[in-house]
Amino acid sequence: MAATLGSRTVRKNHRKRFNKVVLQKIVPPLVALAIFLVIWQLLCLNPNFKLPGPIETFSETWDPFIIHPFFDNGESDKGLGWQILSSLGRVGLGFSLAAIVGIVLGILIGANKLIYNAVDPIFQVLRTVPPLAWLPISLAAFQQANPSAIFVIFITSIWPILINTTVGVQQIPQDYINVARVLRLKGAKYFLKVVFPATVPYIFTGLRIGIGLSWLAIVAAEMLVGGVGIGSFIWDAYNTSTETNLSEIILALIYVGLVGLMLDRLVAFIASKVVAE
């Protein structure tokens, strides 16, 4: 009898928590989205408003861009699924390189005050350069569109990673350093036992900012370098602009936003697991 009552109590508590999550995390965004779509649709009733409404956008892009996202007619005539995967491949490579280089350099610079004082002014200047300003340099250096786009991703996303890692190393409590000296922790042990645990929250803050900048930069870079990618798709649709193309651009922008949200949440989820440990 007691076990049955306990089981009912547990189920009741689970139900309460589920209802609370639904009411606080799911219902408000859905309501806000519905209000946004209604306002958008009402604006389209004005003949001077040239953009398609949500209903028109949905109907014009349903086939093939929504129901067949992975169609492939050759060259750059591919579905949005392939376009996004191509962009994600470039982002994955450029961001991974930026993460490795940024974390390693950040630790080295943060641990040595002389090096920090020498390179910090240079980094502060370089990090303010807009991403697309690097594209002519990368095209001149690599002579190819794909490596140039990857370089733009790398140079855009490395700065928040590097700077946050540097700050994290500099903010290691002196007590930790003193204990490491007493225990004679050096090299890999010092890094694994002291530096990494104290710095990892800063590192993941930089990674989270960096992944967002990477996705922003690749869309802009692909608009200029062409080929297959979500940025190229948007630019090509704009250059052959019709009412249907505007619907395709709006759908592509929605996909860009959703993918950017998922990338941010993915890094945040990994951070919550690593930092918690």
Number of C-alpha atoms within 10 A of each C-alpha: 6 7 8 9 10 11 12 12 12 12 12 12 12 12 12 12 12 12 13 12 12 12 12 11 11 12 12 12 12 11 11 11 12 12 12 13 15 14 13 16 16 11 16 17 12 9 8 8 10 12 16 20 20 19 11 16 20 17 12 20 20 15 11 13 19 16 11 14 17 16 15 14 9 7 8 16 14 19 21 25 18 19 22 22 15 16 21 20 13 23 27 18 15 25 30 18 19 27 25 14 15 27 24 16 17 24 24 16 24 24 18 13 11 10 12 16 12 11 11 13 10 10 14 12 9 13 16 10 12 13 22 18 11 18 19 12 14 19 18 10 11 13 12 12 18 17 16 23 29 25 27 28 33 28 21 29 33 28 24 25 29 29 24 26 31 26 18 22 24 20 13 18 11 10 9 14 15 11 12 16 12 9 10 11 16 13 8 10 12 16 15 13 14 20 20 18 14 20 23 19 19 22 27 23 17 23 30 21 18 25 29 15 21 27 26 20 24 27 23 19 26 23 17 15 18 18 19 22 27 30 28 23 25 22 18 17 18 14 9 11 14 11 14 16 19 21 23 24 22 19 22 22 15 12 16 18 14 12 15 18 12 12 17 18 13 14 16 16 12 12 19 13 9 13 14 8 7
